[in-house]
Amino acid sequence: MISSTNKYILLLLAFILIGFNACTDKWEEHQDLTEAVLSENVLQQIKANPNLSKFDEYLTSTGYADLLQSSKTFTVWAPTNQALANLDQSIINDPATLKSFVANHISNQRYFTAQPAQRVKMLNGKYLTWGDAKLEGVDVEAGAANRYTANGVLHVLTSAIPPKLSIWEFMLSSNTAAKQVAFLQSLNYDSLDVTQAEIERIDPATGQPVYKDGSGITSRNRFLDRVYDIKSEDSLYTFIMLTDAAYDAEYNEIKPYFNSTPDSTAHLTGFHLIKDLAFKGLIAPENLPDTLISAYNVKVPIDKNAIVQTYRSSNGIVYVMNKVDFKLKYKIPPIMIEGENASGFSRTDIPERIHRRYRTWASNLLDIRVRDHGTASFNIRYRVSNLYSTKYKIYWRAVNDFIATPFDQKLALKNPTATTFPYKTVPPATDPQNTGEVLIGEYTANRYGYIDLYLVAANSTNNTLNPLVLDYLKLVPVL
Amino acid sequence: MHIYLPKIKVLSCTIAFLLLTLNLFAQQTDSTATAERVITGVKVTGTITDADNGLPLPGISVAMPGFSAALTDDNGIFSLTVPDYMTTLLVSGIGHQTKEVALKGRNSVNVSLYDESFTSVYDLANLPKSQIPLSQTVHSVVSLNMADKWQQPTQTPDNYMQGRIAGLNVIRRSGTPGIGANMFLRGFSSLNTSNQPLVVVDGMIYDMNDYGGSQIGNYFSNPLSNIDLKDIDNITFIKDAASMYGSKGANGVMLITTSHAKELTTKIDFATYGGINFSPAQIPVLGASEYRSYLSDILKTRGWTDDQIQAQPYMSDDEANPQYFRYHNNVNWQDEVFKSSSTSNYYLRVTGGDNIAKYGLSMGYLDQDGTVEGTDFKRYTTRFNADYKMSPKLNASSNLAFTYNEHILKDEGLYAKTNPVYLSLIKAPFLGVNEVSEEGVISPNLEDRDIFNIGNPRAIIQSMNARNNNYRFFGTVGFDYAFSPEIKLNSLFGITYDKLRENVFVPRRGVAPDTLASGIAESRMASQIQRLFTIYNDTYLSYNKVYNAIHGVSANLGVRYSNNRSEEDFALGFNSATDELQTVGTGSTALRRTGGDLGNWTWLNYYTSINYALRSKYFLSFNLAMDGSSRFGKEAEQGIKIADNSFGLFPSIGAGWLVSSENFMAGADAVDLLKIRATYGLTGNDDIGNYNARQYYVSGNLLGRQGIVRGNIGNLALQWETHQKLNVGVDVALLNERVTLSLDAYRNTTNNMLTYEPVLSVAGFDYAITNNGGMNNTGVEVALNSRIMNTGLKWDAGITFARNHNELTKLPGNAMISPLVNGSVISEVGEPALMFYGYQTNGVYTSDEEAAADNYTTKLYSGAMANFRGGDVRFIDQNNDKVINDDDRVVIGNPNPDFTGMFHNHLEYKGFTLDAALTFSYGNDIYNYTRAQLESMRGPENQTLAVRNRWQINGMVTNVPRAAWGDPMNNNRFSDRWIEDGSYLRLRTISLAYNVPFAPGFFKYLNVYLTGNNLLTFSKYLGYDPEFSALGSPMMQSTDIGLAPQFKSVLLGFRLGL
């Protein structure tokens, strides 16, 4: 009896033990790492590869080793010891440079070879092109790509990739375009960045914050603000640097059109020269067309033979050129004033009489019409800024498609009562589509600046005689 | 078939029948009187011994009921005159079991008796109208004598039943204290009506319905939690055609008998318990550092650039960053939600009385905390049971119980914004519990919802207020008047009054807002009241008589009536001004909503039963019920028509043969009992809705105009479901009952099954309710008990085992696919109901080339088609059209277990008793919805450790797909990835009791108990626990929606007798 009891108890025990094992195992089986490497971090993988000892050494000395053990995800393109053997001493000896060098091989997030080509931002802020198992053209060692770990990916690179200069950095470091660089630097200014500034106190009277002296002051540059931010690593640009001689030649060519005080003339001329020297995107030499379009929509003729130096920067490409033969007709283009963009009216109490009309034949698809206003010499004001100092031919296009009788209107310069140009009749338009522009007259601006133009209605309160209509005004420089 | 009878005619028929029977009784009385005058017979002798030690037992009664009786002498020897040697003797004695002994032609018998705690085949079953030894029933009946109830102070009666009744699959709803269990007898019997057994307490139907649900997520107010297990004397379960309960007996009948005073002397029982509930084993989720790596990956798939990702506050490792301390923690959120807690229980019972009145008075208090911090169940029970002998012929009894419950709860299940357990799993581990300053100083204030719009689980634990208070008065008063020893008139009146009040408040701070139809719910308030009032009456005439010691007849004729009125009112409020204002009235007026429901139904049940026993060997039983209900349609096709109303007819017949009592078995001494029994009958299910058989109107609002609109398509032919039940069984007892076996095979057929039948859209409704379905359940059940050791150490071991197969036989449209949280189930004619219906998978594409080779496409959420690529799940294209869509779904799992049961052990040694019960369920599949959320890799929610193996690059072999924000390829669709084996074996209870020996004086006894619940669970299921049951309907079984898990607990208590 006892023995059979023991048998039962043993059976029961065995049953429980088996079950107990099953109990502890169930999660393990489900979530055990399928590959041991998934429990390691990137740094452990680097350390495990003797051929990466040099890079590991640099990781430790620059402090990136700690980062690579942390919980975010990283991709490391580690150059082999051979690749680092001939590294420039200037990089190794300067901690800041070395740090930037090491950071040029590490990015956040995981990047694998199978992903489509893309620019990857490295920890030093530079972007490198990654695609087709090549980082910035450097091959990943065969069989040493895509080593995934718990917190990232490791690729082994056959050679090191020292960080490149950005366009801005290259420009500052170069001495081939001294005048252009000097001018660009003259566009620097300081501004207060309230997001960075430290608040000293809140002014009880106004409720506005008062910032600490000197805090939050950042240096900015009007070229970067208004043209392209060639300092930034986020986008790619093509930038042209002019040698001093080329700079002077172009400077002098356009200088007459910016006649003002000497300082202003210099500033205006310089800015209008360089504003058309930066282009969006990286245009490689082999893809360089004969004409580029600048940020200000100016056609820039490119003569490949004039390129004296090419630099592939971290955020684009720089061409140093000894000639850019700007065409004046592109540089000093005609000025278009759309009728609907009026700056003011002689009466502001009759908005219901002023019609900005949608017309398929109109420039910008809109024109302006004022009628039934019952006011003698009603006028519309247009302010023209950035008027180059030169002689202009002035045209208008006015299409009378609304009244069967002709009416008169005139253009007055600077003052609505000015009589520079006489009244002109606007006949009923039988074919609005093909109604052409009409030459009003010529005008010479002596100084660069602004001018007010007035479109004046007939001096009559008769509403059939005093309408106004205008599609656009055009000021064509006589070059 | 329409039988039309005027009311008067029926009444007169009934009266005529009554008169006829009385007349018959009178004649029979005469014939017995003649028999008593001449006692002729033969002599039988024998010895009665103690089965434990073989010693002779003096003073044991040996009787031939209604004929003769004798007591054993000091040597255990008796001598008795019996009519012939084919009769059966009844042997009984105080402290010992009762036993029937068939003479089988012998003139001398030796009988050994066990003590009264022994589970015997001769135990009495408390059937609705009588107490019959199990050995004489023709029905499939289990009687639980509840010997171990004192050791289970925290169990509700439904939980207690788990595993004890073969064929009753008891699935505990969740680990919330007091929430009880869903009980499924012999599989699912119906898709849309109640599958729960009828509960009858002391002769009156115990209302188990839910009126309007709860405002607290996945909470169920369990009426059975109102009954203290210690107040229960016996639970008898009828598994086969319980036709006497007509249209209510389809899912079996659970008869609970509460304890009455047995002796006249005053007895006082006092019991107290204390215990610990252990916080459950946790689901392993990512820690802070692994989580941040995961987050980097998932945010990249969102299309964010490196800079955008690095600009997130949680990505900065610079301590000078003002957000540094906020995002650099490592919190185990499950620790913040689960806490070990305590239980205490006090119980006092006084019984006693005199010749005229006996009483039993009990009071109890239970305070059980949940393992989800802040949940608590408090119960106050009182019960007064009394028996009165008013005259020799008139007896009365009363059972009055009043119970008050206080439940403090939290949302559970699919309340993704307020379920603290779910929040604790998905909450980013690098976030802190409390607010933290820029310098890292921790504030006592809790953190608000986080940058991912996920609430703070601690805010739910500390600030969410969800209370459910309810009380129930359940009282019956019964009379029985004996016209003669054979004829009795019984009547039982009862009242149930149940009232429930809920208050819920969800704060705005720390909780993600919810979207309403017309606003954003920042904070949420709710109150609800439910009321139930039931009047019940059961009046019947009973007749019991044995003729010539050969023919035993018992018959009943009666009527039951129950009228029920329920009311439910709720009010919802939103956006109170501050979190201190927590009542509905303080919410925004524009968003406030109220609603409710009224129910009123009546049930009338005429019944009769006739049982006949020939020589206690051959048994015949006939039952018939005729049911009328306010729920039935007036044009119901089945049943009979009386005065424009349809009445259902539910007959059943049964037969049994006690083979072991036959003379030819005289030589087979090893066989104590061998009984073959069979029953066939009809029962019904009246859970068809109070008003679905009528056409009703509901209030509606159109563009600000209020009015009433049709609420349904009234189905005047709507009727009860009909359940045909065939049961064949064998009961065997061998080797002086050392081995007993009950074996049942059954076939249950559900006809007229309630279905929601889709209708044409021009009808303006989605469906009509019809009786257009059918299903079959077939299965076997085994209950095997044995006393393995009987000397010194007593060891009883037993097993219950049940196997069921379900098959749908009829459905509108032959198949029905029903949605299930992010998945679907299919019910198809010829197949088991409610099978998981989803996609089959075959791992994960290791590379883009591999995916391109298959060239499967799937529809994106945008409607465009897209190709799978490396790292996507490889779904199986069942129809070979190269498109993975709904047509590729197949049956991927069966929620029904292959078998369920329990393995139990009872050991006794010198005052020590050890009970151990292991419950098991095998072969049931579970849809692990919780894990599907925790391995979906589609957002910032924290995930399980398995996602560390996520696919990253071509060539990587893993079974975890790639992380992808929003899961555009729907890799996480309802597939076999989320279907798991829910088999388990659990050490459900183990308890050690010690009867402290001392000389009885002022104290009569002292028992000490140590009980452990759920101490060991063996399961491969990847969740907290494989046992849960979200709803009573079959639909939501086996879907793990994140309920509070079962927990381990240990209790120590004692019981003192005065």
Chai-1 contact restraints between the chains, C-beta under 6 A:
chainA,res_idxA,chainB,res_idxB,connection_type,confidence,min_distance_angstrom,max_distance_angstrom,comment,restraint_id
A,G19,B,L985,contact,1.0,0.0,6.0,A-B,restraint_1
A,G19,B,F1018,contact,1.0,0.0,6.0,A-B,restraint_2
A,A22,B,F1018,contact,1.0,0.0,6.0,A-B,restraint_3
A,C23,B,F1018,contact,1.0,0.0,6.0,A-B,restraint_4
A,K26,B,K1020,contact,1.0,0.0,6.0,A-B,restraint_5
A,W27,B,P284,contact,1.0,0.0,6.0,A-B,restraint_6
A,H30,B,A946,contact,1.0,0.0,6.0,A-B,restraint_7
A,H30,B,L1022,contact,1.0,0.0,6.0,A-B,restraint_8
A,Q31,B,L945,contact,1.0,0.0,6.0,A-B,restraint_9
A,Q31,B,A946,contact,1.0,0.0,6.0,A-B,restraint_10
A,T34,B,N949,contact,1.0,0.0,6.0,A-B,restraint_11
A,T34,B,T958,contact,1.0,0.0,6.0,A-B,restraint_12
A,L38,B,R948,contact,1.0,0.0,6.0,A-B,restraint_13
A,S71,B,S289,contact,1.0,0.0,6.0,A-B,restraint_14
A,S71,B,R292,contact,1.0,0.0,6.0,A-B,restraint_15
A,S71,B,S293,contact,1.0,0.0,6.0,A-B,restraint_16
A,K72,B,S296,contact,1.0,0.0,6.0,A-B,restraint_17
A,T73,B,S293,contact,1.0,0.0,6.0,A-B,restraint_18
A,T73,B,S296,contact,1.0,0.0,6.0,A-B,restraint_19
A,N108,B,D306,contact,1.0,0.0,6.0,A-B,restraint_20
A,N108,B,Q310,contact,1.0,0.0,6.0,A-B,restraint_21
A,Q109,B,K300,contact,1.0,0.0,6.0,A-B,restraint_22
A,Q109,B,D306,contact,1.0,0.0,6.0,A-B,restraint_23
A,F112,B,I953,contact,1.0,0.0,6.0,A-B,restraint_24
A,A114,B,N954,contact,1.0,0.0,6.0,A-B,restraint_25
A,K121,B,D306,contact,1.0,0.0,6.0,A-B,restraint_26
A,N146,B,I953,contact,1.0,0.0,6.0,A-B,restraint_27
A,Y148,B,Q952,contact,1.0,0.0,6.0,A-B,restraint_28
A,N151,B,S293,contact,1.0,0.0,6.0,A-B,restraint_29
